[in-house]
Amino acid sequence: MEAYLEHTRITDPITGEEREPDERLMRSIEEKVAVSESGKDAFRNEIMRKVAIADRRGERFDYTTHEKLRTALERQLFDERRDTIRLTVTSRNPDEEELKRINQVVETLIQREGYCATCANELLKYVSSLLSREK
């Protein structure tokens, strides 16, 4: 966003190659929360203003403190991982590899998010039911 707003290029940290800001990615994220084409600059400026305020306070900007940005990023990530999620949670008779992935997800929900094992499994069943409705 910063490069877009300042009309500069981005240097890829891995390759060192310079490129334009990824407009398609930014629009894809913004569209998840109904930011219009004409409203994109205002949205991007608002985010950068919040980043600058956090920086002035010696803090690190946390996207979860901006509800619209948090929602947009969560929706974007979910959409990007939809097929993987579907493979992980929708198998009725999972093979050994699928079972391993399911157990990894359950373990992550327990360790990182504080779910109990029963609740983590119930959450996977619920997500599975939501995804099966999409077909």
Secondary structure, DSSP 8 states (H G I E B T S, - for coil): -HHHHTT--EE-TTT--EE---HHHHHHHHHTTT--GGGHHHHHHHHHHHHHHHHHTT----GGGSHHHHHHHHHHHHHHHHHHHHHHH--SS--HHHHHHHHHHHHHHHHHH---HHHHHHHHHHHHHHHHHH-
